[in-house]
Amino acid sequence: MIDAFSPLLYLKLTSGYLSGLNVKSGKVLEEPTVLAIQTRAGKRVPVALGLAAKQLEGQPGIELLNGFEHPRSLLADFSVAEKTLQLFMRKLAPRTFYSAAPVLVLHPQEHLEGGLTQVEARGLYELGRSAGARKVQLWVGRELTREELRAKQFPADGGSLLTP
């Protein structure tokens, strides 16, 4: 029943870009995985995401961070990645009075050589949950179509669905 009020989000994740689809509304969004942080009264506050963050580069007090950029793993800085994913999901599916927290299908697309370790899968799962998703499913394989996502069909021959 709650699924009727939860947006279904499909997010493809690389170290440089987040690409998302709100399956119910059809809204598509792509942003660089850059977060602009400003220090105010000793506290680090996120002020912009993606292209808007890149436009703030060089301004006093602004620091650009990427929580997904690491040579061996897709998840480099959990707290920065969490805030980035949270802001991205809000742009893709703004919360309303009637909406529940989104269901997230997270599709990592880099650093998959040899498959995801249990630690990596758990880290990505926890990242989605802490960013505000009600339910998180990790998909490793080919890109899914909107029809497959709408029907919640994950083809066995096209990849694997991981639930830590």
Protein Blocks (a to p, Z undefined) as FASTA:
>chain_A
ZZmmpccddddddfkbccdddfknopacdddfbdcdddeehiacdfbehjlmmmmgoiah
iacddfkbcfkbmblblmlmmmmmmmmmmmmmccdfkbccdddddddfehkggiaafklm
mmmmmmmmmnopabdcddedddddfklmmnopacfkloccddZZ
